[in-house]
Structures are given as C-alpha cells and as structure tokens.
Amino acid sequence: MELKKNPKADLEKRRGLYLEIGLVVILAATLVAFEVKSYDAEEESAFQREVIEEPEEVIIQTDVQEPPPPPPPEVPEVTTLINVVDDEQEIKNELVVNAEVNDETKNIAITPVQFEEEEEVVEEQIFTVVENEPEFPGGMDALYKYLSQNIKYPQLARENGITGKVYVTFVVEKDGSIANPKILRDIGGGCGAEAIRVVKAMPKWNPGKQRGKAVRVQFNLPVNFNLK
C-alpha cells in the first residue's frame, strides 16, 4: 500500500520562511548583545572617570617652626697672674698690726657677756574641790549679813520690779584675798554690776586648804535681790 503525504504537512514549502525568521532572531540577539556590552563599557568608563577626577586632599601645615635660639656668648677666660718674688725682696703695701702691750692694756679686763635666763612663771593650780573649803570670816551667816547690809538695790531694777539671784564666781587666793570676780548669770537692771562691786569690797576670807596647805580655790556665790 503506498503512503501519500498531505500537502499541508509538507515543510519544504515553508523552508524559506523559517530560514528568514531564524536569521531575524539571530540578528536581533546579536544587536541586543552589542547593546548590553556597550552599556557596561560606558558605565565602567564613567566609574573610572569619576575615580580619576576626584580631587586630591590638601594638607595645610599650621605649626610654625621657630628658629633655634642663638648660641650663648662666649665668656672670656680670666687668668690670674702670680708674681713670684724672692724672700729678701721688700713687699710694699704690707698690712702691719700694732699689738704692743703696755701698762694700760694690761689692766683692761675682758668680761664675758652674761645673759639672764628668764624664769618661767608657772601659775598655781586653782582647785574647785578641796578638803577645807574657804570661809568668810564668821561663817555663812556673817556672809549673808554682809551682803544684805552692803548691797544697794539698783534704781533701774527697782523701777522695773526686777528680782532674783545673780551668780558670781571668784578665786579665793592663798592669803584669803578675792581675785577675778565674774558674772555667771545676771538678771539685768544693774544687779550684776552691784554684785561684783560688793564682792570686790569683801574682807579677806579664810583660805581653803588641801593636805594642810593653803591653795587657790574657785568659789561660786549666789547674791539675792529682793524688793521689800
């Protein structure tokens, strides 16, 4: 049985068409390839041109170098001339000291300078508590009687009705005399000054004693101011 080819399925008739299509495709691919290569070359050349055209960094030197200092001036050497002379030659301008001893100079006595040593004054201790307390002559009753008879009530305190106790402190010395009277507490109106006046005018006390010896004793005395 003989096989027959369908005329529509015959490819020989379209051979020329397929060849033209293939050439067109190849040409298009070639053109695309050239375009891609030229773009890459232009980009690479542009990148290289930008790198080349970058300005160089300029370094400015701000430190100013000072010139070296001048060398110190030369100091001339000083030479000492020593004149050597013979022992028999007379020397002029010789210093002569007259040290003759006569009767007047024999009687001159040289006395060394003596410095007097200053004696250090040591203040004796002031006791606050002793075996035998200092006492006003006649005892405490005589002391209160003395204060009441000698205190003059200050006019300012009287006018303002000021009353109370003024505390006075003083030192009874070894001979019984009163020293350094001071106010510990004042009530004002001139009462403190009046108490100091009366204390200073007190007669000598019997001094305080420690181990049988008279000593300096600190004593505190309250002075009453009452309006009658």
C-alpha positions in Angstrom: 0.0 0.0 0.0 1.5 3.3 -1.0 1.6 6.1 1.6 0.7 9.6 0.4 1.9 12.9 2.2 -0.6 15.6 2.9 0.3 18.7 1.0 -0.5 20.9 4.2 2.1 18.9 6.2 4.8 19.4 3.7 7.5 21.6 5.3 9.6 22.0 2.2 7.3 24.7 1.0 7.9 26.8 4.2 11.6 26.3 4.4 12.5 29.7 3.1 10.1 31.4 5.6 11.6 29.5 8.6 15.1 30.5 7.4 14.2 34.2 7.3 12.6 34.0 10.8 15.8 32.3 12.1 18.0 35.0 10.6 15.9 37.8 12.0 16.0 36.2 15.5 19.8 35.8 15.3 20.2 39.3 14.1 18.1 40.6 17.0 20.0 38.6 19.5 23.3 40.0 18.1 22.1 43.5 18.4 20.9 43.0 22.0 24.3 41.5 22.9 26.2 44.5 21.5 23.9 46.9 23.3 24.5 45.2 26.7 28.2 45.2 26.2 28.4 48.8 25.2 26.3 49.9 28.2 28.6 48.0 30.6 31.6 49.6 28.9 30.1 53.1 29.2 29.2 52.5 32.9 32.7 51.2 33.6 34.4 54.0 31.8 32.2 56.5 33.7 33.0 54.9 37.0 36.7 55.0 36.2 36.4 58.7 35.0 34.8 59.7 38.3 37.6 58.0 40.3 40.3 59.7 38.3 38.7 63.1 38.5 38.5 63.0 42.4 40.4 66.0 43.8 43.5 65.3 46.0 43.4 66.1 49.7 45.4 69.2 50.5 47.2 69.1 53.9 47.8 72.5 55.5 50.6 72.7 57.9 49.7 75.0 60.8 52.8 74.6 63.1 55.4 77.3 62.6 58.8 76.1 63.3 60.7 78.7 65.5 64.2 79.4 64.6 66.8 77.8 67.0 68.0 80.2 69.8 71.3 81.9 69.3 74.3 80.3 71.0 75.3 81.8 74.3 78.0 84.4 74.2 81.5 83.2 74.9 82.8 84.2 78.3 86.5 85.2 78.2 88.7 83.2 80.5 90.1 85.1 83.4 93.7 84.4 84.1 95.4 85.2 87.4 99.0 86.3 87.3 101.1 85.2 90.2 104.2 87.3 90.7 106.9 85.2 92.3 109.4 87.3 94.3 112.5 86.4 96.3 112.3 86.1 100.1 114.7 89.1 100.5 112.7 91.5 98.4 110.6 94.1 100.3 106.9 93.9 99.8 105.0 97.2 99.5 101.5 97.9 101.0 102.1 95.3 103.7 99.5 95.4 106.5 101.1 96.0 109.8 99.2 95.5 113.1 100.4 97.2 116.2 99.9 94.8 119.1 102.1 96.4 121.7 101.2 95.7 125.3 101.6 98.5 127.8 100.6 99.1 131.4 97.2 100.4 130.4 96.3 97.5 128.2 97.4 95.0 130.9 94.8 96.4 133.3 91.9 96.0 130.9 89.8 93.0 131.9 87.6 91.3 129.4 84.3 90.4 131.0 82.1 87.9 129.2 78.5 88.9 128.5 76.1 87.2 130.8 72.5 86.6 129.7 70.0 86.4 132.4 67.6 83.5 132.0 64.0 84.5 132.3 62.3 82.5 134.9 59.2 80.8 133.6 56.2 81.9 135.6 54.0 78.9 136.4 50.5 79.8 137.5 49.5 77.8 140.5 46.6 75.4 140.2 43.1 76.6 141.0 41.1 74.0 142.9 37.3 73.6 142.7 37.1 70.9 145.4 39.4 70.8 148.5 39.5 69.2 151.9 38.8 72.5 153.7 36.7 75.0 151.8 37.5 78.7 152.0 35.2 80.6 154.5 34.0 84.1 155.0 35.1 85.4 158.5 32.4 84.4 160.9 30.8 81.8 158.5 27.9 81.8 156.1 25.6 83.8 158.4 28.1 86.6 158.6 28.4 86.5 154.8 24.7 86.9 154.2 24.6 89.7 156.8 27.4 91.5 155.0 25.6 91.2 151.7 22.3 92.5 153.0 24.0 95.5 154.7 26.2 96.5 151.7 24.1 95.8 148.6 22.4 98.9 147.2 19.4 97.9 145.1 19.9 99.4 141.6 17.3 102.1 140.7 16.6 100.6 137.3 15.9 97.2 138.8 13.7 98.7 141.4 11.6 100.7 138.9 11.1 97.6 136.7 10.5 95.2 139.6 13.5 93.0 138.8 14.2 90.4 141.5 16.1 87.1 141.6 19.6 85.7 142.1 22.9 86.9 140.5 25.6 84.2 140.5 29.2 85.4 140.9 32.3 83.4 140.7 35.7 84.4 142.1 39.0 83.0 143.3 40.0 82.9 147.0 43.7 83.2 147.0 46.1 81.5 149.5 46.2 84.7 151.6 42.4 85.0 151.6 42.1 87.9 149.1 39.4 87.9 146.4 40.5 87.8 142.7 38.9 87.7 139.2 35.2 88.1 140.2 33.0 87.3 137.2 29.2 87.1 136.5 27.9 83.6 135.8 24.2 84.6 135.5 22.7 88.1 135.6 19.1 89.2 136.0 19.7 92.7 134.4 18.8 96.1 135.7 22.3 96.7 137.0 22.1 93.9 139.6 25.2 92.1 138.2 27.4 95.2 138.4 26.3 95.8 142.0 27.0 92.2 143.0 30.6 92.5 141.5 31.1 95.7 143.5 30.1 94.1 146.8 32.2 91.0 146.2 35.3 93.1 145.4 34.8 95.0 148.7 34.6 91.9 150.9 37.2 91.4 153.6 39.8 88.6 153.3 38.5 85.1 153.7 40.0 82.2 155.5 41.8 80.4 152.6 41.0 76.8 151.5 43.4 74.1 152.3 44.5 70.9 150.6 46.6 68.4 152.7 47.1 71.1 155.3 48.4 73.7 152.8 46.7 76.9 151.7 45.7 76.7 148.0 43.8 78.8 145.5 40.1 77.8 145.3 37.3 78.7 142.9 34.1 79.8 144.7 30.6 80.4 143.4 28.3 82.8 145.3 24.6 83.5 144.8 23.5 87.1 145.6 19.8 87.6 146.2 18.0 90.7 145.1 14.5 91.0 146.7 12.3 94.1 146.9 10.8 94.7 150.4 
